[in-house]
Amino acid sequence: MLCLENEKIAVHVNENGQGLAVEDKRRGETWSLDEETLVYAGPDGQYGMEAPLNRSKMTGAKKDGEALRVLVEAGSVRYTFRIALQGEYVELTLPVIEDKALGAVSFPGSFRPKEGNAGYILPIMQGMWWDGRGETWESRFGEAAHTGFVMPMFGAVGRRGALLTVAETADDCLWWAGKDAAGRMWAANLQVESLGSMRYERKLRLYPTDASITAAAKRYRAYVQEKGRFISWREKMKERPGLGRLFGSIMCFVGYCQDDLDYAAECQKLKAYGFDKALLYPMRFNTYSQDFLMGGYKPICLDQDCVARIKALGYDVAPWTWINEGLDDGTDDMGGRFRYTRDGKRQLSWQIDDSAWYACCTAQMEPFLRRQNQDAFADMTWDHFDVVACATNKECHAKNHPEHPGRPLSKTEDRAFIRKLLLAGRGKDGQKFVSSENFNDAYSLEYDMGSVKAWPQFGPWPFWPVPLTGLVYHDSIMHTWWEPHNYNARYFDRDVSGKYQYGGGRPRLMASMDALYGCVPDVFPFGAMYGWQGDGAKTFLYQSRFEDAETQFALELALPVARHHARIGMQEMTEFSFLSQDGILQKTVFADGTEVYANLGIQGARMVEGVGSLQSESWLAVYPD
């Protein structure tokens, strides 16, 4: 038996490479590698998402100074990874593997506690707790894209302790998780080839923590702070004091389509209702072309006078910056922007009726945005990006792009361009706030708001939403709803393989969760939007009016959430807990001592010890004196 050890952690492995285990000496928990999850795949051209996973095996281990080296056979390929102790954590290093037969490898696999199964904290949407309930399943999760990972980490929680896994190298990786017919559960990191091979070194950390969602989240928070990838609201506001307007606001999506409304007059109704601050979007479409219809209507385009009247109310305004995709208008300029796949093809990315959009190379977006901000969008106070933090981090194999002439662009290089683009969203004076579709902490220093959350449904649902992003980033990044998922929305609801649902149109439930999490409320107060008919890419139009009963009810629920957000929106979320076995009663605590309780069920009132009766789909905040 080979061993590495300090006063907190020990790592053991047999000389034949088997029996790898991490011992948490402080908590008495031992985590053993599930060798059935040691896998590899061949290249598939889909970033490791589709190639079949095959079993690999560890065939030897040896001591190398203050480290261990473990030999792995992955089909015809052999490689060695390194294990070292670094005080509070175990560091694993995967070397360069030049053999192009490998498309993905587990790094190293899933660890399970000595006794019983682990429950898993998964970084999907706002975070999910999965204790093993539900049917058998198996999935690979890529970055963002609504149902992918929003932070490159996950936690396994045992009886005595938890094990936090952090992929330090996350540009080319996946998470792989599932449950088999025997009830065996797993979650593991997969490292994926870049430009055809495992051409650079990868690193991963294992942190033993206390056995709770809060403890694992706070350990990851400390990690991003140590890495310099965390900046608090108060720090941001030293350079951009206008960010203070975010707190106590209502998020108001007004639809993609130009409606027959006086939008400024509608905003005056919001003001009269009691909303002193609002985030209105979109005011216009920031695109390469606006020669298309949605639900038969043109893209929204409010003139400067209307926008000025809205801003005079103290409201903030944003365009819809949609430059990650473009219509092929036949020009050389547009043709030179498209992203190309490895097989030399453009990537069809979105379609509305007969209009088709192709993915654009991220490298060329920043100069376009800066030009737009100098002129057509200089009157905006924040910028909202479609998909940029959600689904753009990919390779580009175009050979004629001046930013990567004659060679492909890697995902790591693409990431750098996305960060520059988001920073450019702050505008020419650097004062705008920036948001994008999808929460994604790869951009924790570059933007201020990220979207997409699941409905808080518990009981029999396999995945239970938890405020993982809030425990890590509440005092740094706002987590909002996806733009069509408003309190009064009626479309775009989605079921994800029976594990959880996300959508809009459940105002009491959504408002209760927003209050619990300390999030800004979200209403579609007026305007026009398109939806899908269910027949291919064909669309229809739907509209919202301030006077609609659904809108009025949503606003009634949103107002106290906005006022609550004004009090706690800038604070760290210090604790989260389930107060009932079925997950329906929950509690959060914030840095000033504010305690928030929510009943997220539909079965009626529940008693909360020390608080009293709490009706279904409702919340209560207890503020410090």
DAZI-V89221 format. One record per residue. RES is the residue in one small letter. PHI is phi as a letter, one per 30 degrees, with the letter a starting at -180 (999 if undefined). OMEGA is omega in radians with two decimals (NA if undefined). Layout:
BEGIN
RES | PHI | OMEGA
RES | PHI | OMEGA
END
This chain:
BEGIN
m | 999 | 3.08
l | c | -3.03
c | b | 2.87
l | c | -3.03
e | a | 2.86
n | b | -3.05
e | d | -3.07
k | c | -2.99
i | b | 2.96
a | b | 3.06
v | b | -3.12
h | b | 3.00
v | a | 3.08
n | d | -3.12
e | d | 3.06
n | d | 3.09
g | i | -3.09
q | c | 3.09
g | i | 3.14
l | d | -3.11
a | b | 3.06
v | c | -3.11
e | c | 3.05
d | c | -2.99
k | d | -3.11
r | d | -3.02
r | c | 3.12
g | i | 3.11
e | c | 3.07
t | c | -3.11
w | c | -3.10
s | c | 3.10
l | d | 3.02
d | d | -2.99
e | d | 3.02
e | d | 3.14
t | c | 3.01
l | d | -2.95
v | b | 3.01
y | b | 3.08
a | b | 3.01
g | d | 3.11
p | d | -3.13
d | b | -3.12
g | i | -3.12
q | b | 3.10
y | h | 3.05
g | i | -3.05
m | d | -2.96
e | c | -3.07
a | d | 3.11
p | e | 3.09
l | c | -3.13
n | c | 3.12
r | d | 2.93
s | c | -3.10
k | b | 3.06
m | c | -2.99
t | c | 3.13
g | a | 3.09
a | a | 3.10
k | a | 3.07
k | d | 3.12
d | b | -3.06
g | i | 3.14
e | c | -3.11
a | b | 3.00
l | c | 3.03
r | b | -3.07
v | c | -3.12
l | c | -3.13
v | b | 2.99
e | c | 3.12
a | c | -3.03
g | i | -3.13
s | d | -3.07
v | c | 3.03
r | c | 3.06
y | b | -3.12
t | b | 3.03
f | c | -3.01
r | c | 3.09
i | b | 3.10
a | b | 3.05
l | c | 3.13
q | b | 3.10
g | i | -3.05
e | d | -3.01
y | b | 3.03
v | c | 3.12
e | c | 3.07
l | c | -3.13
t | b | 3.07
l | c | -3.05
p | d | 2.97
v | d | 3.06
i | b | -3.00
e | d | -3.11
d | d | -3.07
k | d | 3.08
a | d | -3.14
l | c | 3.04
g | c | 3.13
a | a | 3.05
v | b | 3.02
s | d | -3.05
f | b | -0.29
p | c | -3.10
g | l | -3.09
s | c | 3.09
f | c | 3.12
r | b | -3.11
p | d | -3.10
k | d | -3.12
e | c | 3.05
g | i | 3.08
n | d | 3.00
a | d | 2.83
g | c | -3.02
y | b | 2.98
i | c | -3.05
l | c | -3.07
p | d | 3.12
i | c | -3.08
m | h | 3.14
q | d | -3.09
g | k | 3.14
m | b | 2.99
w | c | 3.14
w | b | -3.09
d | c | 3.10
g | j | -3.14
r | d | 3.11
g | j | -3.10
e | d | 3.07
t | d | 3.13
w | a | 3.08
e | a | -3.12
s | b | 2.94
r | c | -3.09
f | c | 3.01
g | d | -3.11
e | d | 3.00
a | h | -3.14
a | h | -3.14
h | i | -3.01
t | c | 3.13
g | c | -3.07
f | d | -3.11
v | c | 3.03
m | b | -3.07
p | d | -3.09
m | a | 2.86
f | a | 3.12
g | b | 2.99
a | c | -3.03
v | c | 3.08
g | c | -3.09
r | d | -3.06
r | c | -3.09
g | a | 3.10
a | b | 3.10
l | b | 3.11
l | c | 3.08
t | c | -3.13
v | b | 3.05
a | d | 3.10
e | d | 3.10
t | c | -2.94
a | b | -3.13
d | d | -3.13
d | b | 3.13
c | b | 3.07
l | b | 2.88
w | c | -3.11
w | b | -3.09
a | b | 3.10
g | l | 3.14
k | b | -3.12
d | c | -3.05
a | d | 3.12
a | d | -3.13
g | j | 3.11
r | d | -3.13
m | c | 3.10
w | a | 2.95
a | a | -3.05
a | a | 3.06
n | c | 2.98
l | c | 3.02
q | c | -2.96
v | c | -3.14
e | d | 3.10
s | b | -3.13
l | h | 3.00
g | j | 3.13
s | a | 3.05
m | d | -2.84
r | d | 3.08
y | b | -3.09
e | d | 3.12
r | b | 3.11
k | b | 3.14
l | b | 3.11
r | b | 3.03
l | c | -3.14
y | c | 2.92
p | d | 3.12
t | b | 2.99
d | d | -3.00
a | d | 3.08
s | a | 3.08
i | d | -3.11
t | d | -3.10
a | d | 3.14
a | d | 3.13
a | d | -3.12
k | d | 3.07
r | d | 3.08
y | d | 3.07
r | e | 3.11
a | d | 3.12
y | d | -3.11
v | d | 3.06
q | d | 3.11
e | d | -3.13
k | d | -3.12
g | i | -3.12
r | c | 3.13
f | b | 3.04
i | b | -3.04
s | d | 3.09
w | e | -3.11
r | d | 3.07
e | d | 3.11
k | e | -3.04
m | d | 3.03
k | d | 3.12
e | c | -3.10
r | b | -3.07
p | d | 3.13
g | d | 3.10
l | e | 3.10
g | e | 3.14
r | d | 3.13
l | d | -2.92
f | d | -3.02
g | j | 3.14
s | d | 2.88
i | c | 3.06
m | d | -3.09
c | b | 2.97
f | d | -3.10
v | c | 3.04
g | j | 3.12
y | d | -2.92
c | c | 3.11
q | d | -3.13
d | c | 3.13
d | d | -3.07
l | b | 2.88
d | c | -3.01
y | d | 3.13
a | d | 3.09
a | d | 3.08
e | d | 3.11
c | d | 3.08
q | d | 3.08
k | d | 3.09
l | d | -3.14
k | d | 3.14
a | d | 3.14
y | d | 3.13
g | k | -3.13
f | d | -3.12
d | d | 3.13
k | b | 3.10
a | a | 3.08
l | c | -3.06
l | c | 3.06
y | a | -0.13
p | c | 3.04
m | c | 3.10
r | b | 3.05
f | c | 3.05
n | c | -3.05
t | b | 3.10
y | d | -3.12
s | a | 3.06
q | c | -3.11
d | d | 3.11
f | a | 3.11
l | b | 3.06
m | b | -3.05
g | i | -3.13
g | i | -3.10
y | c | 3.11
k | d | 3.05
p | d | 3.12
i | d | -3.13
c | a | -3.13
l | d | -3.09
d | d | -3.04
q | d | 3.13
d | d | 3.13
c | d | 3.13
v | d | 3.13
a | d | 3.11
r | d | 3.09
i | d | -3.14
k | d | 3.13
a | d | 3.08
l | d | -3.06
g | j | -3.11
y | c | 3.11
d | c | -3.00
v | b | -3.13
a | b | 2.98
p | d | 2.94
w | c | -3.10
t | d | -3.03
w | b | -3.08
i | b | 3.07
n | d | 3.12
e | b | 3.14
g | b | 3.01
l | d | 3.09
d | d | -3.13
d | c | 3.09
g | i | -3.12
t | d | 3.08
d | d | -3.13
d | d | -3.12
m | d | 3.14
g | d | 3.14
g | d | -3.14
r | c | -2.97
f | d | 3.05
r | d | 3.12
y | c | 3.12
t | d | -3.10
r | d | 3.14
d | c | 3.02
g | i | -3.11
k | c | 2.98
r | d | -3.10
q | c | 3.02
l | d | -2.96
s | c | -3.07
w | a | 3.11
q | b | 3.05
i | b | -3.05
d | h | -3.10
d | c | -3.13
s | c | -3.09
a | b | -3.14
w | c | 3.11
y | c | -3.13
a | d | 3.13
c | c | 3.08
c | d | -3.09
t | d | -3.03
a | d | -3.06
q | c | -3.03
m | d | -3.05
e | e | 3.14
p | e | 3.10
f | d | -3.11
l | d | -3.13
r | d | 3.09
r | d | -3.14
q | d | -3.12
n | d | 3.10
q | d | -2.97
d | b | -2.93
a | d | -3.07
f | b | 3.14
a | d | -3.11
d | d | 3.11
m | d | 3.14
t | c | 2.98
w | a | -3.11
d | b | 3.08
h | c | -3.11
f | c | 2.99
d | d | 2.91
v | i | -3.00
v | e | 3.10
a | d | -2.98
c | c | -2.94
a | b | -3.10
t | c | -3.02
n | d | -3.10
k | b | 3.06
e | d | 3.00
c | b | -3.08
h | c | 3.00
a | d | -3.09
k | c | -3.04
n | c | 3.12
h | d | -3.06
p | d | -3.13
e | d | 3.05
h | b | -3.00
p | d | 3.04
g | i | -3.14
r | b | 3.12
p | d | 3.07
l | c | 3.14
s | d | 3.09
k | d | 3.10
t | d | 3.08
e | d | 3.12
d | e | 3.11
r | e | -3.13
a | d | 3.11
f | d | 3.10
i | d | 3.13
r | d | 3.10
k | d | 3.14
l | d | -3.14
l | d | 3.09
l | d | 3.09
a | d | 3.10
g | d | 3.09
r | d | 3.06
g | i | -3.03
k | d | 3.10
d | c | 3.09
g | i | -3.01
q | c | -3.11
k | d | 2.92
f | c | -2.93
v | b | 3.07
s | b | 3.08
s | a | 2.98
e | e | 3.10
n | i | 2.90
f | d | -3.11
n | a | -3.02
d | d | 2.95
a | d | -3.10
y | c | -3.05
s | d | 3.11
l | c | -2.96
e | c | -3.13
y | b | -2.95
d | c | -3.09
m | b | 3.04
g | b | -2.96
s | c | 3.05
v | i | 3.08
k | b | 3.09
a | c | 3.00
w | d | 3.11
p | d | 3.14
q | c | -2.98
f | b | -3.11
g | h | -3.06
p | d | -3.10
w | d | -3.11
p | d | -3.14
f | c | 3.12
w | c | 3.11
p | d | 3.10
v | b | -3.08
p | d | -3.13
l | d | 3.12
t | d | 3.12
g | d | 3.13
l | d | 3.14
v | c | -2.87
y | b | -3.04
h | e | -3.13
d | c | -3.13
s | b | -3.08
i | b | 3.04
m | d | 3.08
h | c | -3.02
t | c | 3.05
w | d | 3.00
w | d | -2.90
e | e | 3.10
p | d | -3.06
h | c | -3.13
n | c | 3.14
y | e | -3.08
n | c | 3.12
a | d | -3.12
r | b | -3.03
y | b | 3.07
f | i | 3.05
d | d | -3.08
r | b | 3.02
d | c | -3.10
v | c | 3.06
s | h | 3.12
g | i | -3.10
k | d | 3.13
y | a | 3.10
q | b | 2.96
y | b | -3.07
g | l | 3.09
g | b | 3.02
g | i | 3.02
r | b | -2.91
p | d | -3.13
r | d | -3.14
l | d | -3.09
m | d | 3.12
a | d | 3.13
s | d | 3.12
m | d | 3.12
d | d | 3.10
a | d | 3.12
l | e | -3.08
y | d | -3.07
g | i | -3.10
c | c | 3.07
v | d | 3.10
p | d | -3.02
d | b | -3.12
v | b | 3.00
f | c | -2.94
p | d | -3.14
f | a | 3.10
g | k | -3.06
a | b | -3.08
m | b | 3.08
y | c | 3.02
g | b | -3.09
w | c | 3.12
q | d | -3.04
g | j | -3.14
d | b | -3.14
g | i | -3.09
a | c | -3.09
k | d | -3.03
t | b | 3.01
f | b | -3.12
l | c | 2.93
y | b | -3.01
q | b | 3.05
s | b | 3.09
r | b | -3.10
f | e | -3.07
e | d | 3.13
d | e | 3.14
a | e | 3.14
e | d | 3.13
t | d | 3.14
q | d | 3.11
f | d | 3.11
a | d | 3.13
l | d | 3.10
e | e | 3.13
l | d | -3.06
a | d | -3.03
l | d | 3.10
p | d | 3.08
v | d | 3.11
a | d | 3.13
r | d | 3.04
h | d | 3.13
h | d | 3.10
a | d | -3.11
r | d | -2.97
i | b | -3.02
g | d | -3.11
m | c | -2.99
q | c | 3.00
e | d | 2.93
m | d | -3.01
t | c | -3.07
e | a | 2.99
f | b | 3.08
s | a | 2.93
f | d | 3.13
l | c | 3.11
s | b | -3.10
q | d | -3.13
d | d | 3.06
g | i | -2.97
i | d | 3.07
l | c | -3.09
q | b | -3.12
k | b | 2.95
t | b | 3.09
v | b | -3.13
f | c | -2.92
a | e | -3.13
d | d | -3.13
g | j | 3.09
t | e | 3.06
e | c | -3.14
v | b | -3.14
y | c | 3.10
a | b | 2.96
n | c | -3.03
l | c | 3.10
g | c | 3.13
i | b | -3.01
q | c | -3.13
g | j | -3.05
a | d | 3.02
r | b | 3.07
m | d | 3.07
v | c | -3.07
e | e | 3.12
g | i | -3.10
v | c | -3.12
g | j | -3.08
s | d | 3.13
l | b | -3.10
q | d | 3.09
s | d | -3.13
e | h | 3.11
s | b | -3.09
w | b | 3.12
l | b | 3.08
a | c | 3.05
v | c | -3.08
y | c | 3.09
p | d | 3.14
d | d | NA
END
